[in-house]
Amino acid sequence: VGSLPKMPGTDVVSENVHNLSSLDPAVRLKAVRNVKNSVIGSKFKKDLYTNYGAVPKLAELLLGEDDEELIVQAVTAIGSFACGSEQSCRAVTDGGALSPLARTLFHPSIRVIEAGVRTLSTVFQSEMVPKDFVLKEGTLPRVVALLSFGHPKVTEVSCSIIAKCCVGREHQEAVNAAGAVPVLIALVTDPRTPAPTRDAALDVVVALSSRNRELATTLASGPGLAQVLMDLMKDLRPTSRMRACRALTQLGHWREGPLGSPGVRMATLSTLVKLLALQEPVREEVPEVLGDLIEFDEGLQAAGCDLGVVPLLASLLLAPWATSSLQAACLSALAAVASRREDARRAVLDAKVLPQVAASLSHPSEVVRAAACRCARSLSRSVKSLRTALVDGGLALPLLRLMGDSDTALEATATVCNLVLDFSPMKKVIIDNDGVSAIVALTNSMDEALRLNALWALKNLLYDADLDLKAAVMRRLTFDSLYRLIQDGDMGTKEQAVNIVRNLSHGRPAHVELVMAGMGRERLFASLASCLQPGMSEGVMLQAIYTAVNLATGAPAQKESVMYLPLLHRALVCIGEASCPLRVGALWLFVNLSYDDDPCEADRVHLYARVRQLRAMGVEAALLAASPPDRESRDQIKTILAAFVNVPA
């Protein structure tokens, strides 16, 4: 303490902190009150008292005191430290106050318990406070028990503690195991429950059911809950209507049971749009819930457009007072609205939000940047927008920069996948600004999702590309790296890697030669054959078979290379056992190997040799015995068999 610089009032601070350890109970109580009253609303005083070690001494008082008033004052003082800033809250956790605070919940005095839950609720508002504390300290059963304590304020604040700490499946299961579900259902459905307590209980219902199908089903089937939630959507209090919509969105997320029915989801959407139109603070909560509700439901996306949700979201997004969290929620909701429908994308662009989307790609908040990426991605699904508005919006370069940002690389790369399609003018912008190197670098990521997005972007970039671009991409990626990616154990990665080979080999013989020479014929065809083995996903097999189809369109010498028996045997199996798309692909392979439009004499010799080899391995017999249900397969079989007829045994 003596080493701290002398500042006005530090003598008083020092004295108060010193007196927290006084042997005289009256002196201790006065010191606690002095500390509490000094730090309320003053960050400077909080920092000063923190530097003098006030928080650990207050925490000690919770462990060794019997005086109810002193404990209540000490708990309240700690709550004052926790309120206001992350730094102040850190002082509470670093000062070792969490465990002593948890012990107050077991105190016989209702005043101490109420003070304890209030302060813990304040502490857990901070993102930096470990939510696992409630599980590790064995406090959770007590907090759940307080839900039935019979004191409305204690019940309400206990609900808020659980809602704030329930941030993952482990927490959800622990709360369920502690017996919270039936108590929560009773709190929500009991007409005697005060509205603030019921709203707090609904916050826990939302936290428990979020992305948890089992718990959502259990809660949704609670006696009377469905009707109460439907009635609450008509409540006079906007906050109650908002909470009902939150709960219905989560409980109906899986579209199962009565709360997942189209009628309930439509009613929820209608209520949310009305809340969004209110000039009240509650409307700022709407975009997050709205986006979650409609994200995977095209019918609700269309209905939302009809109800005018786009201009309402745009007005919130563009409001000068919009916070970072509100901007992110609005951008995510607009992304959800525009994710599948062209008319919705047009509505978003007509709302004049594109400049804000572009600006948000450079926002200081990673949450806003990621949401802007999602919005840009939805808009980029429009071919017309890719050629007009999005080009003028200047999205390409900010997105390229975000690909190097670990916080937003995943979302940015997913958006770039659309920008590099052949019909997009932004493809050239990305290529000219070394975007290929940036994408290739991400193929080495340890993050499977990010690696998959990077491969998807390369696949799109190479689709119908000219030979120069293909060669330029492979100088950066290299065929050795591509081979390694084909061997990856993740089926998604493998599928996209093989699809890259498919797109590289699509085109004239020079394109085929690029692949064969770069990968090496033996390694190339062995890889394709392995991708047709049992146990591979249908997506991997489909890409492998169509890669072989492309390779078999090359020059006669290249066709000879495709006559790789392990590959052909696997393709033959596909004809008899596979799904229709895979069967059609395998038949196209044999069409390309057995047919030539106008062969010269030398090419005809090679063609006949291939047909005889295919006959020897049983292709002709297999096709004669085949009876596929689809017309395309039957027509292909006729074409192949005609080639066999023209070649004597």
PANUVEX-153333 format. One record per residue (C-alpha): residue in one letter; x negated, y, z negated. Coordinates in Angstrom, 3 decimals. Layout:
// residues N
- residuo X Y Z
- A X Y Z
...
***
This chain:
// residues 649
- residuo X Y Z
- V 0.000 0.000 0.000
- G -2.828 2.353 -0.896
- S -4.259 2.158 2.621
- L -1.102 3.558 4.252
- P -1.293 7.193 5.398
- K 0.293 9.658 3.005
- M 3.661 10.868 4.310
- P 6.418 12.995 2.821
- G 8.578 10.869 0.506
- T 6.190 7.949 0.324
- D 5.865 8.363 -3.424
- V 9.588 7.762 -3.788
- V 9.415 4.783 -1.403
- S 6.508 3.306 -3.306
- E 8.294 3.776 -6.606
- N 11.525 2.191 -5.377
- V 9.712 -0.827 -3.961
- H 7.696 -1.177 -7.148
- N 10.862 -1.030 -9.273
- L 12.408 -3.924 -7.342
- S 10.153 -6.110 -9.510
- S 10.882 -4.305 -12.778
- L 11.654 -6.393 -15.835
- D 14.543 -4.059 -16.642
- P 17.734 -5.197 -14.810
- A 19.109 -1.642 -14.752
- V 15.941 -0.344 -13.111
- R 16.028 -3.140 -10.542
- L 19.676 -2.412 -9.687
- K 18.992 1.300 -9.292
- A 15.984 0.563 -7.052
- V 18.041 -1.778 -4.842
- R 20.734 0.870 -4.426
- N 18.128 3.506 -3.647
- V 16.579 1.308 -0.961
- K 19.961 0.437 0.522
- N 21.147 4.051 0.652
- S 17.833 5.283 2.064
- V 17.618 2.910 5.034
- I 21.220 3.146 6.231
- G 21.111 4.719 9.682
- S 17.433 5.661 9.505
- K 14.960 3.720 11.613
- F 12.122 5.790 10.145
- K 13.077 4.828 6.584
- K 13.525 1.174 7.587
- D 10.026 1.098 9.037
- L 8.618 2.883 5.996
- Y 10.219 0.515 3.493
- T 9.239 -2.455 5.660
- N 5.608 -1.349 5.590
- Y 5.792 -1.127 1.806
- G 7.060 -4.725 1.566
- A 10.646 -4.058 0.505
- V 12.305 -6.939 2.373
- P 10.373 -9.822 0.731
- K 11.073 -8.313 -2.687
- L 14.779 -8.005 -1.912
- A 14.776 -11.633 -0.759
- E 13.129 -12.700 -4.045
- L 15.950 -11.052 -5.984
- L 18.439 -13.398 -4.285
- L 16.646 -16.412 -5.723
- G 16.079 -15.389 -9.327
- E 19.007 -13.169 -10.273
- D 22.225 -13.929 -12.121
- D 23.655 -10.412 -11.971
- E 26.449 -10.461 -9.370
- E 26.305 -6.746 -8.650
- L 22.550 -6.778 -8.131
- I 22.765 -9.748 -5.735
- V 25.552 -8.076 -3.735
- Q 23.547 -4.871 -3.476
- A 20.379 -6.737 -2.454
- V 22.222 -8.722 0.224
- T 23.809 -5.529 1.544
- A 20.416 -3.797 1.587
- I 18.948 -6.648 3.654
- G 21.905 -6.296 6.018
- S 21.086 -2.606 6.401
- F 17.558 -3.532 7.443
- A 18.927 -6.031 10.009
- C 21.282 -3.521 11.565
- G 20.117 -1.222 14.332
- S 17.132 -2.611 16.207
- E 15.313 -5.808 17.073
- Q 12.268 -4.555 15.177
- S 14.296 -4.039 12.013
- C 15.831 -7.474 12.389
- R 12.375 -8.970 12.782
- A 11.496 -7.440 9.416
- V 14.270 -9.534 7.852
- T 13.127 -12.798 9.445
- D 9.424 -12.099 8.898
- G 10.194 -11.137 5.321
- G 11.500 -14.642 4.611
- A 15.048 -13.490 3.904
- L 17.011 -16.064 5.936
- S 16.852 -18.954 3.470
- P 17.691 -16.801 0.417
- L 20.611 -15.314 2.370
- A 21.871 -18.796 3.218
- R 21.847 -19.697 -0.475
- T 24.274 -16.873 -1.228
- L 26.975 -18.798 0.638
- F 26.995 -21.332 -2.185
- H 27.351 -18.714 -4.938
- P 30.477 -18.958 -7.136
- S 31.304 -15.269 -6.624
- I 33.518 -14.363 -3.675
- R 31.820 -10.949 -3.531
- V 28.409 -12.547 -3.088
- I 29.705 -14.968 -0.450
- E 31.369 -12.192 1.520
- A 28.233 -10.053 1.397
- G 26.170 -13.085 2.456
- V 28.253 -13.950 5.517
- R 28.395 -10.311 6.591
- T 24.626 -9.934 6.454
- L 23.987 -13.261 8.187
- S 26.416 -12.263 10.928
- T 24.480 -9.024 11.399
- V 21.157 -10.876 11.476
- F 22.346 -13.383 14.082
- Q 23.357 -10.595 16.462
- S 19.670 -10.367 17.333
- E 18.421 -12.446 20.254
- M 15.096 -13.037 18.501
- V 16.518 -14.723 15.406
- P 16.267 -18.529 15.798
- K 19.775 -19.934 16.040
- D 18.459 -23.362 15.029
- F 18.088 -21.958 11.511
- V 21.701 -22.798 10.734
- L 21.063 -26.445 11.702
- K 17.657 -26.870 10.097
- E 18.575 -25.322 6.781
- G 21.645 -27.500 6.300
- T 23.745 -24.349 6.150
- L 26.201 -25.299 8.887
- P 28.485 -27.559 6.795
- R 28.901 -24.721 4.307
- V 29.678 -22.159 6.992
- V 32.270 -24.531 8.490
- A 33.738 -25.101 5.032
- L 34.130 -21.328 4.662
- L 36.500 -21.374 7.653
- S 39.048 -22.898 5.253
- F 38.010 -20.753 2.311
- G 41.323 -18.929 2.117
- H 39.738 -15.473 2.296
- P 40.541 -13.933 5.721
- K 37.466 -11.725 5.926
- V 35.104 -14.556 4.910
- T 36.770 -16.831 7.454
- E 36.528 -14.188 10.181
- V 32.846 -13.441 9.601
- S 32.001 -17.156 9.239
- C 33.551 -17.670 12.682
- S 31.315 -14.930 14.059
- I 28.214 -16.660 12.628
- I 29.134 -19.951 14.307
- A 29.953 -18.254 17.619
- K 26.619 -16.429 17.659
- C 24.612 -19.532 16.742
- C 26.391 -21.932 19.108
- V 24.182 -21.360 22.165
- G 23.430 -24.885 23.402
- R 24.771 -28.421 23.497
- E 22.862 -29.406 20.361
- H 24.542 -26.575 18.474
- Q 27.963 -27.429 19.921
- E 27.693 -31.057 18.859
- A 26.491 -30.084 15.380
- V 29.443 -27.735 14.874
- N 31.820 -30.452 16.073
- A 30.205 -33.038 13.776
- A 30.655 -30.660 10.853
- G 34.421 -30.862 11.394
- A 35.041 -27.400 12.821
- V 37.388 -28.313 15.696
- P 40.610 -29.121 13.781
- V 40.059 -26.123 11.504
- L 39.635 -23.811 14.487
- I 42.752 -25.148 16.204
- A 44.702 -24.573 12.999
- L 43.388 -21.021 12.683
- V 44.352 -20.169 16.255
- T 47.797 -21.779 16.194
- D 48.913 -20.782 12.675
- P 51.159 -17.704 13.038
- R 50.060 -16.555 9.565
- T 46.439 -16.148 10.684
- P 45.551 -12.421 10.855
- A 44.832 -11.262 14.410
- P 41.134 -10.395 13.775
- T 40.555 -13.841 12.236
- R 42.342 -15.563 15.114
- D 40.266 -13.617 17.626
- A 37.059 -14.631 15.830
- A 38.197 -18.270 15.873
- L 38.798 -17.976 19.629
- D 35.219 -16.771 20.031
- V 34.093 -20.064 18.493
- V 36.440 -22.033 20.777
- V 34.784 -20.329 23.754
- A 31.278 -21.011 22.437
- L 32.061 -24.688 21.767
- S 33.705 -25.360 25.138
- S 31.188 -23.504 27.303
- R 29.817 -25.997 29.866
- N 30.820 -28.881 27.571
- R 33.426 -31.050 29.245
- E 34.035 -33.350 26.288
- L 34.549 -30.600 23.725
- A 36.615 -28.535 26.159
- T 38.933 -31.519 26.632
- T 39.173 -32.102 22.882
- L 39.954 -28.471 22.148
- A 42.421 -28.105 25.035
- S 44.443 -31.036 23.719
- G 44.759 -29.437 20.278
- P 48.393 -29.313 19.088
- G 50.000 -26.065 20.128
- L 46.810 -24.445 21.415
- A 47.847 -24.233 25.073
- Q 51.097 -22.424 24.317
- V 49.451 -20.020 21.889
- L 46.834 -19.065 24.485
- M 49.486 -18.512 27.150
- D 51.463 -16.335 24.717
- L 48.343 -14.387 23.764
- M 47.864 -13.364 27.402
- K 51.034 -11.284 26.870
- D 49.929 -9.875 23.514
- L 50.088 -6.123 23.026
- R 46.450 -6.008 21.919
- P 44.056 -5.944 24.915
- T 41.343 -7.610 22.812
- S 43.608 -10.578 22.120
- R 44.539 -10.876 25.799
- M 40.834 -10.759 26.654
- R 39.959 -13.506 24.199
- A 42.811 -15.669 25.452
- C 41.454 -15.292 29.000
- R 37.948 -16.206 27.837
- A 39.233 -19.328 26.117
- L 41.449 -20.374 29.040
- T 38.575 -19.878 31.483
- Q 36.289 -22.164 29.500
- L 38.903 -24.759 28.551
- G 40.160 -24.939 32.148
- H 36.703 -24.870 33.721
- W 36.878 -28.535 34.721
- R 40.432 -28.106 36.147
- E 41.683 -30.961 34.019
- G 44.782 -31.105 31.820
- P 47.437 -28.399 31.560
- L 44.966 -25.564 30.960
- G 43.122 -26.412 34.188
- S 46.237 -26.270 36.357
- P 46.411 -23.809 39.275
- G 49.290 -21.981 37.613
- V 47.410 -21.321 34.373
- R 44.253 -20.301 36.219
- M 46.247 -17.913 38.416
- A 47.929 -16.398 35.362
- T 44.499 -15.961 33.771
- L 43.222 -14.192 36.881
- S 46.228 -11.886 36.966
- T 45.733 -10.933 33.311
- L 42.024 -10.287 33.859
- V 42.711 -7.986 36.804
- K 45.206 -6.011 34.702
- L 42.631 -5.718 31.909
- L 40.059 -4.588 34.456
- A 42.366 -1.753 35.484
- L 42.760 -0.473 31.908
- Q 40.871 2.628 30.832
- E 39.800 0.900 27.619
- P 36.482 -0.562 26.413
- V 37.793 -4.119 26.741
- R 37.587 -3.902 30.539
- E 33.801 -4.036 30.275
- E 34.145 -7.648 29.091
- V 36.209 -8.668 32.119
- P 33.607 -9.030 34.925
- E 31.654 -11.798 33.194
- V 34.789 -13.886 32.557
- L 36.246 -13.106 35.975
- G 33.108 -14.290 37.740
- D 33.087 -17.508 35.733
- L 36.763 -18.164 36.492
- I 36.613 -17.777 40.285
- E 33.047 -18.886 41.060
- F 33.936 -22.311 42.469
- D 37.598 -21.701 43.307
- E 38.144 -20.350 46.813
- G 41.879 -20.012 46.216
- L 41.298 -17.715 43.235
- Q 38.697 -15.771 45.211
- A 41.311 -15.069 47.875
- A 43.906 -14.188 45.246
- G 41.440 -11.865 43.524
- C 40.889 -9.981 46.775
- D 44.639 -9.670 47.266
- L 44.979 -8.289 43.720
- G 42.369 -5.606 44.425
- V 39.608 -6.924 42.206
- V 36.757 -5.787 44.492
- P 37.324 -2.005 44.235
- L 37.879 -2.329 40.473
- L 34.557 -4.149 40.049
- A 32.849 -1.660 42.360
- S 34.068 1.296 40.309
- L 32.640 -0.244 37.147
- L 29.356 -1.112 38.837
- L 28.937 2.427 40.166
- A 29.991 4.162 36.935
- P 27.134 6.385 35.710
- W 27.611 5.112 32.157
- A 27.419 1.408 33.111
- T 24.989 -0.511 30.903
- S 22.550 -3.070 32.264
- S 24.670 -5.952 30.991
- L 27.800 -4.495 32.614
- Q 25.997 -3.950 35.921
- A 24.765 -7.543 35.878
- A 28.245 -8.858 35.119
- C 29.803 -6.790 37.931
- L 27.183 -7.914 40.446
- S 27.679 -11.562 39.441
- A 31.460 -11.224 39.705
- L 31.166 -9.652 43.178
- A 28.832 -12.485 44.153
- A 31.457 -14.994 43.028
- V 34.269 -13.230 44.897
- A 32.243 -13.118 48.118
- S 30.624 -16.546 47.883
- R 32.923 -18.367 50.312
- R 35.194 -15.969 52.159
- E 34.326 -13.603 55.002
- D 37.201 -11.230 54.181
- A 35.880 -10.917 50.629
- R 32.385 -10.078 51.905
- R 33.885 -7.429 54.132
- A 35.772 -6.006 51.142
- V 32.565 -5.822 49.092
- L 30.735 -4.008 51.884
- D 33.704 -1.667 52.393
- A 33.504 -0.789 48.681
- K 30.134 0.910 49.413
- V 28.198 -1.072 46.819
- L 25.377 -2.265 49.083
- P 23.045 0.639 48.168
- Q 23.583 -0.221 44.503
- V 22.839 -3.891 45.206
- A 19.607 -2.886 46.936
- A 18.641 -0.536 44.095
- S 19.434 -3.223 41.529
- L 16.830 -5.514 43.098
- S 14.261 -3.157 41.540
- H 16.063 -2.666 38.212
- P 13.937 -2.914 35.028
- S 16.250 -5.618 33.658
- E 15.583 -9.131 34.938
- V 19.252 -9.998 34.355
- V 20.346 -7.207 36.693
- R 17.735 -8.157 39.299
- A 18.872 -11.794 39.256
- A 22.540 -10.787 39.561
- A 21.687 -8.502 42.490
- C 19.973 -11.452 44.180
- R 23.114 -13.541 43.755
- C 25.261 -10.774 45.220
- A 22.896 -10.354 48.171
- R 22.957 -14.107 48.705
- S 26.757 -14.207 48.912
- L 26.802 -11.285 51.341
- S 24.064 -12.883 53.450
- R 26.306 -15.855 54.197
- S 28.045 -13.631 56.734
- V 26.477 -13.835 60.199
- K 27.901 -10.424 61.097
- S 26.534 -8.818 57.921
- L 23.110 -10.353 58.467
- R 22.966 -8.616 61.838
- T 24.308 -5.235 60.687
- A 24.922 -3.989 57.151
- L 22.317 -6.049 55.322
- V 19.614 -5.001 57.783
- D 20.452 -1.344 57.180
- G 20.572 -2.021 53.442
- G 16.877 -2.851 53.385
- L 17.151 -5.962 51.211
- A 14.354 -8.039 52.737
- L 11.284 -6.362 51.215
- P 12.647 -6.098 47.640
- L 13.618 -9.773 47.805
- L 10.125 -10.692 48.991
- R 8.672 -8.882 45.979
- L 11.051 -10.679 43.629
- M 9.856 -14.041 44.947
- G 6.627 -13.291 43.088
- D 8.503 -12.440 39.879
- S 8.789 -15.521 37.672
- D 12.043 -14.235 36.157
- T 13.862 -13.847 39.475
- A 11.939 -16.041 41.932
- L 14.606 -18.754 41.923
- E 17.481 -16.403 42.814
- A 15.384 -14.384 45.274
- T 14.192 -17.462 47.161
- A 17.750 -18.791 47.398
- T 18.737 -15.515 49.070
- V 15.748 -15.509 51.409
- C 16.948 -18.925 52.658
- N 19.749 -17.082 54.451
- L 17.624 -14.169 55.649
- V 15.236 -16.373 57.647
- L 17.888 -18.055 59.768
- D 17.303 -17.699 63.490
- F 20.141 -15.236 64.099
- S 19.031 -12.883 61.289
- P 17.055 -9.745 62.306
- M 15.489 -9.835 58.828
- K 13.638 -13.004 59.785
- K 11.064 -10.891 61.635
- V 10.744 -8.485 58.686
- I 9.915 -11.382 56.390
- I 7.425 -12.912 58.824
- D 5.723 -9.565 59.495
- N 5.289 -8.914 55.764
- D 3.569 -12.243 55.050
- G 6.750 -13.769 53.702
- V 5.674 -17.169 54.997
- S 2.705 -17.221 52.624
- A 4.947 -16.195 49.729
- I 7.414 -18.989 50.490
- V 4.670 -21.584 50.999
- A 3.103 -20.663 47.650
- L 6.357 -21.574 45.895
- T 6.327 -25.100 47.376
- N 3.632 -25.834 44.779
- S 5.798 -24.718 41.880
- M 6.288 -27.090 38.950
- D 9.910 -25.917 38.825
- E 11.874 -28.415 40.937
- A 14.683 -25.966 41.697
- L 12.261 -23.260 42.833
- R 10.263 -25.733 44.924
- L 13.506 -26.932 46.518
- N 14.578 -23.378 47.404
- A 11.178 -22.675 48.971
- L 11.417 -25.814 51.103
- W 14.955 -24.892 52.105
- A 13.724 -21.468 53.209
- L 10.943 -23.037 55.312
- K 13.417 -25.448 56.838
- N 15.678 -22.559 57.868
- L 12.717 -20.534 59.123
- L 11.605 -23.411 61.369
- Y 15.044 -24.186 62.767
- D 14.909 -23.694 66.556
- A 11.641 -21.740 66.139
- D 9.109 -21.322 68.916
- L 5.878 -23.289 68.931
- D 3.728 -20.338 67.826
- L 5.782 -19.793 64.676
- K 5.774 -23.499 63.859
- A 1.993 -23.636 64.203
- A 1.596 -20.478 62.078
- V 3.748 -21.920 59.306
- M 1.832 -25.197 59.289
- R -1.519 -23.403 59.094
- R -0.300 -22.069 55.739
- L 1.646 -25.085 54.504
- T -0.626 -27.790 56.019
- F 0.496 -31.258 57.008
- D -1.281 -32.787 54.018
- S 0.900 -30.731 51.661
- L 3.992 -31.606 53.671
- Y 3.122 -35.304 53.441
- R 2.711 -34.958 49.673
- L 6.140 -33.341 49.409
- I 7.696 -36.184 51.418
- Q 6.330 -38.569 48.787
- D 7.885 -36.556 45.926
- G 10.066 -38.544 43.574
- D 12.837 -35.928 43.579
- M 15.341 -36.773 46.317
- G 16.217 -33.136 46.945
- T 12.576 -32.212 47.509
- K 12.035 -35.256 49.701
- E 15.113 -34.503 51.811
- Q 14.095 -30.912 52.507
- A 10.492 -31.913 53.266
- V 11.648 -34.472 55.836
- N 14.066 -31.893 57.250
- I 11.074 -29.604 57.835
- V 9.446 -32.369 59.895
- R 12.736 -32.762 61.773
- N 12.829 -29.058 62.653
- L 9.138 -29.008 63.564
- S 9.634 -31.890 66.004
- H 12.731 -30.431 67.633
- G 11.959 -29.166 71.119
- R 9.682 -29.902 74.034
- P 6.855 -32.493 73.954
- A 4.406 -29.848 72.699
- H 6.486 -29.543 69.512
- V 6.486 -33.307 69.082
- E 2.725 -33.387 69.583
- L 2.224 -30.704 66.917
- V 3.813 -33.044 64.385
- M 2.217 -36.271 65.569
- A -1.264 -34.780 65.749
- G -0.903 -32.823 62.530
- M 0.561 -35.575 60.383
- G -1.150 -38.488 62.095
- R 0.969 -41.074 63.869
- E 0.511 -43.921 61.385
- R 1.158 -41.746 58.343
- L 4.109 -40.046 60.012
- F 5.995 -43.179 60.972
- A 5.155 -45.030 57.775
- S 6.644 -42.084 55.849
- L 9.815 -42.133 57.937
- A 10.174 -45.898 57.509
- S 9.788 -45.553 53.740
- C 12.541 -42.919 53.746
- L 14.932 -45.500 55.226
- Q 14.329 -48.050 52.479
- P 17.108 -49.098 50.076
- G 17.362 -46.769 47.121
- M 16.895 -43.591 49.107
- S 19.673 -41.017 49.103
- E 21.811 -40.812 52.223
- G 20.556 -37.253 52.751
- V 16.933 -38.420 52.883
- M 17.801 -41.283 55.227
- L 19.788 -39.003 57.522
- Q 16.913 -36.524 57.856
- A 14.439 -39.357 58.467
- I 16.510 -40.970 61.205
- Y 17.084 -37.662 63.025
- T 13.398 -36.825 62.765
- A 12.729 -40.090 64.590
- V 15.419 -39.111 67.126
- N 13.578 -35.851 67.827
- L 10.230 -37.590 68.117
- A 11.750 -40.037 70.607
- T 12.638 -37.180 72.972
- G 8.957 -36.559 73.753
- A 6.778 -37.648 76.621
- P 6.443 -41.378 77.433
- A 3.253 -41.706 75.383
- Q 5.023 -40.097 72.428
- K 7.955 -42.461 72.821
- E 5.494 -45.343 72.688
- S 4.281 -44.063 69.324
- V 7.840 -44.154 67.998
- M 7.931 -47.917 68.726
- Y 6.791 -48.475 65.142
- L 8.343 -51.775 64.140
- P 8.964 -51.089 60.416
- L 10.797 -47.897 61.372
- L 12.831 -49.589 64.109
- H 13.794 -52.505 61.859
- R 15.129 -50.070 59.249
- A 17.020 -48.162 61.961
- L 18.572 -51.425 63.157
- V 19.815 -52.114 59.631
- C 21.425 -48.658 59.607
- I 23.553 -49.586 62.610
- G 25.209 -52.451 60.815
- E 25.439 -51.221 57.238
- A 25.276 -47.441 57.035
- S 27.852 -44.701 56.930
- C 29.020 -43.177 60.193
- P 26.529 -40.235 60.352
- L 23.592 -42.529 59.673
- R 24.813 -45.112 62.187
- V 25.213 -42.425 64.861
- G 21.673 -41.194 64.182
- A 20.201 -44.690 64.448
- L 22.023 -45.259 67.729
- W 20.711 -41.957 69.096
- L 17.201 -43.187 68.328
- F 17.729 -46.297 70.430
- V 19.379 -44.246 73.189
- N 16.294 -42.027 73.422
- L 13.941 -45.002 73.443
- S 15.880 -46.959 76.086
- Y 16.955 -44.209 78.455
- D 15.210 -41.769 80.800
- D 17.032 -39.362 83.124
- D 14.744 -39.627 86.152
- P 11.587 -41.622 85.414
- C 8.719 -41.812 87.867
- E 7.281 -45.218 88.665
- A 4.695 -45.086 85.887
- D 7.272 -43.896 83.328
- R 9.653 -46.650 84.449
- V 7.014 -49.243 83.574
- H 6.772 -47.828 80.070
- L 10.560 -47.613 79.781
- Y 11.056 -51.269 80.748
- A 8.345 -52.304 78.315
- R 10.120 -50.477 75.480
- V 13.479 -52.000 76.363
- R 11.986 -55.514 76.415
- Q 10.381 -54.855 73.034
- L 13.701 -53.650 71.620
- R 15.397 -56.762 73.044
- A 12.757 -58.959 71.414
- M 13.378 -57.441 68.008
- G 17.106 -58.162 68.283
- V 18.560 -54.758 69.170
- E 20.582 -56.024 72.142
- A 22.074 -58.918 70.175
- A 22.936 -56.648 67.251
- L 24.699 -54.139 69.498
- L 26.679 -56.852 71.286
- A 27.957 -58.021 67.906
- A 28.673 -54.526 66.566
- S 32.208 -53.103 66.414
- P 31.961 -49.619 64.915
- P 35.252 -47.825 64.207
- D 34.248 -44.437 65.657
- R 34.280 -43.591 69.351
- E 30.894 -41.855 69.383
- S 29.131 -44.986 68.148
- R 30.938 -47.162 70.684
- D 29.941 -44.822 73.532
- Q 26.321 -44.850 72.401
- I 26.294 -48.633 72.274
- K 27.578 -48.761 75.868
- T 24.756 -46.438 76.958
- I 22.090 -48.552 75.260
- L 23.468 -51.863 76.558
- A 23.557 -50.424 80.079
- A 19.825 -49.842 79.791
- F 19.313 -53.476 78.775
- V 21.359 -54.651 81.777
- N 19.028 -52.753 84.119
- V 15.926 -54.433 82.703
- P 15.445 -58.109 83.464
- A 14.466 -60.343 80.583
***
